[in-house]
């Protein structure tokens, strides 16, 4: 696990850029990222940075009310899930997250702790408010994002 202090939105955007670069390098068809933390700690902001830095040029919407927003790029498909406003975490089943795709699939779930059935993750990030910004704790499962963990803040 690595703990990083992000002093401002620019630092959070830079983390998103690093994660986007790592996603491109990973040689696997499906990648799952879980984002946990209180309201307003930067989960959606980081997700927007990851998607934009992966090549999406249009507006990235928050899925707070829709539960899921999909973004298809040339070689990537992003499924951005936000479970904050649902009491029926089984609703996630309608999105068929485990379906096969021709593109590399990146699933980003905000509030994964609300899932009824726990899902495996490749990268988990915990967000926390601190006086001088936000603190993130990053966990890479099976060493998939280890180069991200080995970078300096």
Buried (B, 14 or more C-beta within 10 A) or exposed (E): EBEBEBEEBEBBBBBBBBBBBBBEEBEEEBBBBBBBBEEEBBBBBBBBBBBBBBEBEEEBEBBBEEBBBEBEBEEBBBBBBBBBEBEEBEBBEEBEBEEEEEEBBBBBBBBBEBBEEEEEBBBBBBBBEEEEBBBBBBBBEEEBBEEBBEEEE
